[in-house]
Amino acid sequence: MSCVTRELLVRFYSDSSFSLRVMVHYRVVSTYGKPFDFFLMEEPWRVYEVLERALGRHNAELVLRILSEWLGRNGCSTSPEELKRILSDRGYWK
């Protein structure tokens, strides 16, 4: 099992650059009517879907790559491909 947790996702988002947070927040709120933080904590299995729909596939995959690198620096080595599975799998989060 992977080391990815809700808390790490929130920490990543908090540690991200202000400009990235603003872009993600604005696009997610305009697409879903809820802030990105909601999905990180309440529905993490939808995070990839939310990013892909709000930002487009290329940008969603870029965010996964940034997250993967951040996780690696914080003791949780996880590939972008594994993150995509984790952030799309409801069963992982039960």
Secondary structure, DSSP 8 states (H G I E B T S, - for coil): -----HHHHHHHHHHS-HHHHHHHHHHHHHHHSS-HHHHHHH-GGGHHHHHHHHH-HHHHHHHHHHHHHHHHHTT----HHHHHHHTT-GGGG-
